[in-house]
């Protein structure tokens, strides 16, 4: 999944990573991409997790996980950080998700009745980043597909998602359908548990294999 996400990046791009699965990008991105990772809590030039014994309690990402930084990294306050985000200076934003619908709307911050940890910068990121990628498991804990006709959970943003990467495939919300870009090995359209009228797949996938 993370390899698929990284495949959308270009050399020298700027990337913001949400909490959870997206943080794995920093650990797996190849050095030759030379991209710059921004964290909305005020870090530009974040890299993977620190080696054991080199952690600093004051050097963290937006999810409060300890991080390391690349040479030339910089630190700043939230106003400058969100100036970067709202000003359209972030090329890619990678977020987790609870639901994405055919319009590209995203719900990823709360489930009614459960503990709320906060919105964070997600609402700003989905509108400020040039390309929004959602990476998530294809099914929720209750077994329901997270790719839906219309989100029922509280929205993070309306029509903001460009690309969805799940453990079953890669999808583009387009024209009120999910365009199937790729499926994982051994996965067919029927495994997605999404109504066929909500899918647009290449001809070689139409048979479900």
C-alpha positions as CSV (number, residue, x, y, z in Angstrom):
1,X,0.0,0.0,0.0
2,X,2.7,2.5,1.0
3,X,4.7,1.6,-2.2
4,X,1.7,2.5,-4.3
5,X,1.4,5.8,-2.5
6,X,5.0,6.6,-3.0
7,X,4.6,5.8,-6.7
8,X,2.5,9.0,-7.1
9,X,5.3,11.2,-5.8
10,X,7.8,13.0,-8.0
11,X,11.4,14.0,-7.3
12,X,11.7,17.0,-5.0
13,X,8.0,17.3,-4.1
14,X,6.6,18.4,-0.7
15,X,4.5,15.9,1.3
16,X,2.4,16.1,4.4
17,X,1.7,12.9,6.3
18,X,-1.3,12.2,8.5
19,X,-1.3,9.9,11.5
20,X,-1.5,6.1,11.3
21,X,-0.7,4.4,8.1
22,X,0.5,7.5,6.3
23,X,3.5,7.9,8.7
24,X,5.0,4.7,7.2
25,X,5.8,6.7,4.0
26,X,8.6,8.5,5.9
27,X,10.2,5.2,6.6
28,X,9.9,3.7,3.1
29,X,10.4,6.6,0.7
30,X,13.6,6.0,-1.4
31,X,16.4,8.6,-0.9
32,X,16.6,9.3,-4.7
33,X,13.2,11.0,-4.6
34,X,14.7,13.7,-2.4
35,X,11.2,14.8,-1.3
36,X,10.6,17.2,1.6
37,X,8.1,16.0,4.3
38,X,6.2,18.7,6.2
39,X,4.5,18.2,9.5
40,X,1.8,20.7,10.5
41,X,3.1,20.9,14.1
42,X,6.1,22.8,12.7
43,X,8.7,20.7,11.0
44,X,10.0,20.8,7.4
45,X,12.4,18.0,6.5
46,X,11.0,15.2,8.6
47,X,12.4,11.7,7.9
48,X,11.8,8.2,9.4
49,X,11.7,7.1,13.0
50,X,14.9,7.7,15.1
51,X,17.3,4.9,16.0
52,X,16.9,3.5,19.5
53,X,18.5,5.8,22.0
54,X,18.4,8.8,19.7
55,X,14.8,9.8,20.4
56,X,14.0,13.3,21.6
57,X,10.7,14.0,23.5
58,X,10.6,17.4,21.8
59,X,11.1,16.2,18.3
60,X,7.7,14.7,17.2
61,X,5.2,14.6,14.4
62,X,1.6,15.7,14.4
63,X,0.7,12.3,15.9
64,X,3.1,12.9,18.8
65,X,5.4,10.1,17.6
66,X,9.1,10.7,17.9
67,X,10.8,11.4,14.6
68,X,14.2,12.2,13.0
69,X,15.0,14.9,10.6
70,X,17.1,15.2,7.5
71,X,20.0,17.7,7.2
72,X,18.7,21.2,6.6
73,X,15.4,20.7,8.4
74,X,13.7,23.7,9.8
75,X,11.2,24.3,12.7
76,X,8.6,27.0,13.0
77,X,5.3,27.9,14.6
78,X,1.8,26.8,13.6
79,X,0.9,30.0,11.9
80,X,3.8,29.6,9.4
81,X,3.0,25.9,9.0
82,X,-0.6,26.5,8.1
83,X,0.5,29.4,5.9
84,X,2.4,26.7,3.9
85,X,-0.7,24.5,3.8
86,X,-3.4,27.1,3.1
87,X,-1.1,28.8,0.6
88,X,-1.0,25.8,-1.7
89,X,2.7,25.0,-1.1
90,X,2.2,21.3,-0.3
91,X,2.2,19.0,-3.3
92,X,0.8,15.8,-1.7
93,X,-1.1,15.2,1.4
94,X,-1.5,11.5,2.6
95,X,-4.3,10.9,5.1
96,X,-6.0,7.9,6.6
97,X,-9.7,7.5,6.1
98,X,-12.9,6.0,7.5
99,X,-15.0,6.7,4.4
100,X,-14.5,8.0,0.9
101,X,-17.5,8.5,-1.4
102,X,-17.9,8.6,-5.2
103,X,-17.7,12.4,-5.1
104,X,-14.3,12.3,-3.4
105,X,-15.6,13.4,-0.1
106,X,-13.7,12.2,3.0
107,X,-14.7,11.3,6.5
108,X,-11.7,10.6,8.7
109,X,-11.9,12.4,12.0
110,X,-14.7,11.1,14.2
111,X,-17.3,8.5,14.8
112,X,-20.4,9.8,16.6
113,X,-20.6,8.5,20.1
114,X,-16.9,7.6,20.3
115,X,-14.0,9.6,21.9
116,X,-12.8,12.5,19.7
117,X,-9.1,13.2,19.7
118,X,-9.5,16.3,17.6
119,X,-9.6,17.3,14.0
120,X,-5.9,18.4,13.7
121,X,-5.0,20.0,10.4
122,X,-7.0,17.6,8.1
123,X,-9.6,20.2,7.1
124,X,-6.9,22.6,6.0
125,X,-4.8,19.9,4.3
126,X,-7.6,18.5,2.1
127,X,-8.2,22.0,0.7
128,X,-4.7,23.3,0.6
129,X,-2.7,20.4,-0.8
130,X,-2.5,20.0,-4.5
131,X,-3.1,16.2,-4.5
132,X,-4.9,14.4,-1.7
133,X,-4.2,10.7,-1.3
134,X,-6.2,8.6,1.2
135,X,-4.5,5.3,2.3
136,X,-6.7,2.9,4.4
137,X,-7.8,-0.7,4.8
138,X,-10.6,-1.5,2.3
139,X,-13.0,-2.7,5.0
140,X,-14.0,-1.3,8.4
141,X,-13.9,-3.4,11.5
142,X,-17.6,-4.1,11.0
143,X,-16.8,-5.6,7.6
144,X,-18.3,-2.8,5.5
145,X,-16.4,-1.4,2.6
146,X,-15.0,2.1,3.2
147,X,-15.6,3.2,-0.4
148,X,-19.2,4.2,-0.4
149,X,-21.8,6.0,-2.6
150,X,-22.2,8.8,0.1
151,X,-20.3,9.3,3.3
152,X,-22.5,9.0,6.4
153,X,-19.8,10.0,9.0
154,X,-19.0,13.7,9.7
155,X,-17.1,15.0,6.7
156,X,-13.5,16.3,6.7
157,X,-14.0,17.8,3.2
158,X,-16.3,17.7,0.2
159,X,-15.0,16.5,-3.2
160,X,-11.4,16.7,-2.1
161,X,-9.9,13.3,-2.6
162,X,-7.9,12.6,-5.8
163,X,-6.6,9.1,-5.1
164,X,-7.5,6.2,-2.7
165,X,-5.1,3.4,-1.9
166,X,-6.4,0.4,0.0
167,X,-5.1,-3.1,0.6
168,X,-7.2,-4.3,-2.3
169,X,-6.4,-1.7,-5.0
170,X,-6.0,1.9,-6.2
171,X,-9.0,4.0,-7.0
172,X,-9.8,7.5,-8.4
173,X,-13.2,9.1,-7.5
174,X,-14.4,10.4,-10.9
175,X,-17.8,11.3,-12.2
176,X,-19.7,9.8,-9.3
177,X,-17.9,6.4,-9.6
178,X,-14.7,4.9,-8.4
179,X,-12.3,4.5,-11.4
180,X,-10.3,1.3,-10.7
181,X,-6.7,2.1,-11.5
182,X,-5.2,-1.2,-10.1
183,X,-6.1,-4.2,-8.1
184,X,-3.9,-6.2,-5.7
185,X,-2.8,-9.6,-6.9
186,X,-5.6,-12.1,-6.8
187,X,-8.3,-9.5,-6.2
188,X,-11.3,-9.3,-8.5
189,X,-14.0,-6.7,-8.7
190,X,-16.4,-8.9,-6.7
191,X,-14.0,-8.8,-3.8
192,X,-14.4,-5.1,-3.4
193,X,-18.0,-5.4,-2.3
194,X,-18.9,-2.2,-4.0
195,X,-22.0,-2.1,-6.3
196,X,-20.9,-2.4,-10.0
197,X,-22.7,0.7,-11.0
198,X,-20.3,2.7,-8.7
199,X,-17.2,1.2,-10.4
200,X,-15.5,2.1,-13.7
201,X,-12.9,-0.6,-14.5
202,X,-10.6,-1.2,-17.5
203,X,-11.9,-3.8,-19.9
204,X,-9.5,-6.5,-18.7
205,X,-11.0,-6.2,-15.3
206,X,-14.7,-6.2,-16.3
207,X,-14.9,-10.0,-15.8
208,X,-14.0,-9.5,-12.2
209,X,-10.6,-11.2,-12.3
